[in-house]
Amino acid sequence: MKSLEITSKTQVYGLIGDPVDHSISPIIQNAAFARCGLDAVYLVFQVKSTDLKPAISGASALSIRGLNVTVPHKIRVMRYIDSFDREALKIGSVNTIINREGASIGFNTDGKGALRSVGVERLRGSSVLLLGAGGAARAIAYTFAPEARKIRIVNRTISSARQLRRALVRRYRCKITSAPLTIRRMKEFVEAAELIVNASSMGMDGRNDLPIKRDWLRSNQTVFDIVYDPPITTLLKNARSAGAQTIDGLEMLLNQGAISFSLWTGKDAPIAEMRRALSQKLMDHGDD
């Protein structure tokens, strides 16, 4: 694969968030641009919450063609976007932006990326324990609710979990409950679930691990952790030890990134090449 020659015609895409230094999105997106022969580059931009508004207007002014949005901006960024697709508006969270003719359009690919990772057949009729109530959790909840039998939303800030529950029960027949994240009741929640989804930042960088013990998990469960740094979190290690099926955050990163790529370019994402680049990056990192 030849190296990219950046010129005045090179289209710029990127990721905004705080922090972003851990992101491996540039690896998969730049591999996709190269595979499709596109004169484009994907960069990361550290943007603090206080700078979010000028960052969005500045991206448009600089003709940055598209952005991904990560924590902690997925909800707040909606204040500064001109319009939204129906899915993003329903979810109330944006992780993908297209800048077109001076106007910004917000989308959400998190939920669809998560659904591709889990699979509709595995989700259909299941009891889901959803940990988190932020931007990614909202997208997953809205996308999973039409297929799941029951969703229990557990979050450290119970008001956020209750707010999400109220929004969901108005739209879906799926049984939806909410509860605070407490060690005392977590064992009960884990044992009752068929699919456990960590859509919070707990476990990122090996810090603030979820209070879920290995002996609470069982082999007929599926455990999905959207955290991808580290790729195998403590939660996933415990789940594998218990014989449960596991899905890591890299799978969701790849799937939601592929959907973003298609929104930006109108082309089918070269998933195989994106996965190959991601695998190579992980192998290189393992040699460090």
LUMKOL-756597 format. One line per 10 residues: number of its first residue (from 1); their letters; for each residue z negated, y, x negated of C-alpha. Coordinates in steps of 0.001 Angstrom, whole numbers, plus 524288, in hexadecimal, padded with zeros to 5 digits. Example, Ala and Ser with C-alpha at 12.3 -4.5 7.8 and 13.67 -1.06 7.14 Angstrom:
BEGIN
1	AS	7E188:7EE6C:7CFF4; 7E41C:7FBDC:7CA9A .
END
This chain:
BEGIN
1	MKSLEITSKT	80000:80000:80000; 80442:80CB3:7F9BC; 7FAB8:817F5:7F881; 7FBAE:82336:80207; 801E8:82FC9:7FD4E; 7FB57:83AC8:804C5; 80426:84651:80817; 80424:851B1:81195; 80A06:84867:81BA2; 7FF4D:83E25:81A91 .
11	QVYGLIGDPV	7F810:83CB2:82773; 7E94D:83D43:82643; 7DF9E:83523:82E25; 7D13F:83366:82BCE; 7C36E:82FE5:82F7A; 7B88C:8398C:83288; 7AA36:8360E:832E8; 79D47:83750:82BE2; 79C52:82F46:8237B; 7AA0A:82A5D:82058 .
21	DHSISPIIQN	7A8D0:82639:8121F; 7A6EC:81800:81642; 7B359:81787:81E74; 7BE13:80DD4:81B59; 7C719:812E4:82603; 7CFFD:8193A:81BB9; 7D297:80BBD:81607; 7D7EE:80621:822B1; 7DEE4:81245:827B5; 7E5BC:81578:81ADC .
31	AAFARCGLDA	7E9F1:8073A:819C7; 7EFA6:8083F:82782; 7F6F0:814E2:8246F; 7FCA9:80EDE:8181F; 80092:8023A:81EF8; 807B5:809E4:82994; 80E54:812E9:81FBF; 807C5:81F1C:8251C; 80607:82B5A:81CFE; 7F7C7:82CE0:820A7 .
41	VYLVFQVKST	7EA3B:82C93:81AA1; 7DCAE:82A18:82036; 7D0F4:83136:81A77; 7C276:8328F:81D51; 7BBBD:83F79:8205B; 7AD11:84152:82019; 7AA04:84A06:82BCD; 79C4D:84E19:82F84; 798E5:85037:83DC4; 79810:85EE1:83BBD .
51	DLKPAISGAS	7A617:85EDB:836AA; 7AC10:85642:8411C; 7B264:860FE:8493F; 7B95C:867BD:83DD5; 7BD23:85A6C:8385D; 7C466:856D6:844D7; 7CB30:863F7:8460D; 7CE0C:863E2:83776; 7D441:85673:83829; 7DD9C:85B6B:8427A .
61	ALSIRGLNVT	7E086:867C3:83AD1; 7E363:85FB6:82E98; 7EC6E:85697:83637; 7E404:84AA2:833CB; 7EACD:84122:83CD7; 7DF50:838BB:840B9; 7D0FF:835D7:83E6F; 7C74D:82AFB:84026; 7B988:82F36:843C6; 7AD59:827E2:83FA7 .
71	VPHKIRVMRY	79EAA:829FB:840CC; 7988F:832F5:84474; 7A3DD:83A6E:84AB4; 7AA19:8314B:854BC; 7A3CE:837A6:8609F; 7A1F6:845A4:85C2A; 7B002:846D3:85749; 7B4B4:846A4:8656F; 7B04B:854C1:866D7; 7BB04:85906:85D8D .
81	IDSFDREALK	7C6A1:850B0:861E8; 7D0F7:855E0:86B2B; 7D379:849BC:87370; 7D055:83B44:8745F; 7D646:82E97:878D7; 7CFC6:8286F:884BC; 7C85E:81E3B:87CD0; 7C1F3:82818:873AB; 7BE82:830F0:87F08; 7B85A:8259B:8866B .
91	IGSVNTIINR	7B0A9:820F8:87A91; 7AC6E:82E89:87662; 7AF0F:82BCE:8680F; 7BA98:82DE9:85ED8; 7BDC8:8270C:8521B; 7CC40:82A64:850DF; 7D315:8378C:851B2; 7E188:83AD3:851EE; 7E5BA:848B6:84EB5; 7F281:84B79:85583 .
101	EGASIGFNTD	7F958:858B3:85683; 7ECD2:86029:853FA; 7E499:8587C:85DCC; 7DAC6:84DA3:85B57; 7DA04:84147:863A8; 7CE39:83836:86335; 7CE82:8295F:86477; 7C4BE:81E68:862CB; 7C8E4:811DD:85BF9; 7BB29:80C87:85974 .
111	GKGALRSVGV	7B9F4:804F1:8661E; 7C762:7FEBF:86539; 7C518:7FB9F:856E8; 7B849:7F4F2:85A5F; 7BEBD:7ED66:86578; 7C97B:7E882:85C77; 7BF03:7E42A:852D2; 7B6E7:7DCB2:85CDB; 7C1F6:7D7D2:86588; 7C28C:7D8B3:87451 .
121	ERLRGSSVLL	7C01D:7CA26:8763D; 7B374:7CA8C:86E89; 7AED3:7D6B5:875AF; 7B277:7D2E3:8839E; 7A688:7CF85:88BDC; 79CFB:7D0F7:88097; 78FA0:7D74F:87F99; 79070:7E221:8755E; 7857D:7E873:86DAA; 78AB2:7F59E:868FE .
131	LGAGGAARAI	782A6:7FC56:85E7E; 7854B:80AF2:85E00; 789A0:81599:86764; 79188:81EB3:85EAD; 7A030:820F9:85E14; 7A433:8133F:859EE; 79A85:80CD0:86330; 79FC3:814D6:86E92; 7ADA3:81085:86BAD; 7A9A1:80246:86AA0 .
141	AYTFAPEARK	7A186:802D1:87714; 7AC96:8089F:87F26; 7B689:7FEFC:879B1; 7ADDA:7F2EE:87B20; 7A851:7F600:888A7; 7B44C:7F196:8907F; 7B38A:7E409:88A4A; 7A508:7E184:887BD; 79B7C:7DBD8:8918E; 78FFB:7E3E7:88CBC .
151	IRIVNRTISS	78DA2:7EE6D:88282; 78039:7F26F:87DA8; 78085:7FF41:875F8; 7757F:80098:86C22; 773AF:80D19:86469; 7691D:813F5:85CA5; 76AD1:81FF0:86553; 7691D:81A56:872F1; 76E6D:82681:879B4; 77BC7:82426:87364 .
161	ARQLRRALVR	77BC5:815E7:877B2; 77840:819BA:8859C; 782B4:82429:88604; 78CFF:81A49:881BD; 78816:8104D:88BA6; 78904:81A22:896C9; 796F2:81D8E:8930D; 79AE5:80F3F:89299; 794AA:80AB3:89F55; 79C94:814C4:8A6D4 .
171	RYRCKITSAP	7A931:80E72:8A21A; 7A70C:7FFE0:8A03A; 7A17C:7F458:8A7AA; 79BEE:7EE82:89B2B; 78CFE:7EE33:89B3C; 7887E:7F8AC:891A7; 77AA4:7FB57:88D10; 77493:803C2:8827A; 76859:802CE:87A2C; 76221:80911:86E35 .
181	LTIRRMKEFV	763AB:80241:8612A; 75636:7FC75:85EAC; 75243:7F0CF:85679; 74993:7EBDF:8616D; 754D5:7E96C:86AE8; 76005:7E732:86162; 75DA7:7D879:860A1; 75F21:7D788:86F66; 76BAE:7DF85:86F34; 771CF:7D7C5:86415 .
191	EAAELIVNAS	76EB9:7CA7C:869F9; 774A0:7CE6A:8771F; 781A0:7D2E1:87159; 78E09:7CB16:86F1C; 794B9:7D620:867B4; 78CCE:7DF5B:85F22; 79381:7EBDD:85AB7; 78D8B:7F53E:850E7; 79482:8020A:853C6; 78A28:80A36:84CF1 .
201	SMGMDGRNDL	78974:80E69:83EAE; 77DB7:805A3:83C2E; 78064:7FCAA:830C3; 789F9:8060B:82A37; 7889B:80600:81B65; 77E31:7FB86:81CE4; 7745D:80528:82275; 76D0E:80557:82F6C; 7706C:7F76A:832F9; 76FC2:7F3CB:84142 .
211	PIKRDWLRSN	762F6:7ED50:84536; 76981:7E060:8486F; 76416:7D414:84239; 76C2F:7C841:83E96; 76498:7BEDC:84745; 76797:7C715:8535A; 7760E:7C3FD:851E5; 77CFB:7B76B:855B1; 789A1:7B068:85307; 79005:7B2ED:8604B .
221	QTVFDIVYDP	78F82:7C1B6:85EA5; 79972:7CB2E:858FD; 7945E:7D65C:85095; 79D17:7E227:84E1F; 798BA:7ECE8:844D3; 7A16B:7F905:843FD; 79ADA:7FD33:83736; 7A411:7FA0A:82BEC; 79C32:7FED9:8204D; 79788:7F4F2:81C6A .
231	PITTLLKNAR	7A1F3:7EBF3:82235; 797CD:7E171:824DB; 78BA6:7E818:82A1E; 77E3A:7E1FC:82B16; 780D3:7DFE6:83998; 78D2F:7D828:836AC; 78677:7D062:82BE5; 77BCD:7CC6A:83565; 785CE:7C91E:83FD4; 78DA9:7C089:83691 .
241	SAGAQTIDGL	7813C:7B9C0:83235; 77E69:7B6BB:84080; 78C0D:7B121:8424A; 790C6:7BC36:84B0D; 79EC4:7C120:84ADA; 79FD1:7CE39:843F0; 7A942:7D9B4:843D9; 7A7D6:7E422:83966; 7AA7C:7F2AC:839EA; 7B67F:7F1B0:83147 .
251	EMLLNQGAIS	7BD95:7EAC7:83C54; 7BAE5:7F5F8:8459C; 7BE61:80005:83B2A; 7CB79:7F957:83955; 7CE79:7F817:847DB; 7CA96:805CA:84BF9; 7D1B4:80B39:8400D; 7DE0D:803F9:843E0; 7DD95:80A01:8516F; 7DBA1:8179A:84B7C .
261	FSLWTGKDAP	7E74A:81555:8427E; 7EFFF:8120E:84E0A; 7EB72:81E06:8559D; 7EE9F:826E5:84A1A; 7FBA7:82107:84629; 8010C:81A37:85235; 802EE:80E08:849DD; 7FCD5:80091:84A6B; 7F203:7FFD0:84062; 7F4BC:7F648:83530 .
271	IAEMRRALSQ	7E813:7EED0:83761; 7EAD9:7E47C:82D0D; 7ECF0:7EEC2:82288; 7E0FE:7F673:826BE; 7D8BA:7EA1A:82639; 7DE3F:7E67A:818E5; 7DAE5:7F3F2:8136D; 7CD3B:7F301:8190A; 7CB22:7E570:8133B; 7CFFF:7EA08:805F7 .
281	KLMDHGDD	7C6BF:7F598:80644; 7BB48:7ECB8:80943; 7BF1E:7E36E:7FE4A; 7C03D:7EEB8:7F4A4; 7B320:7F400:7F904; 7AD1C:7E69F:7F705; 7B1A9:7E6C1:7E8DA; 7AAE8:7F3AD:7E5FB .
END
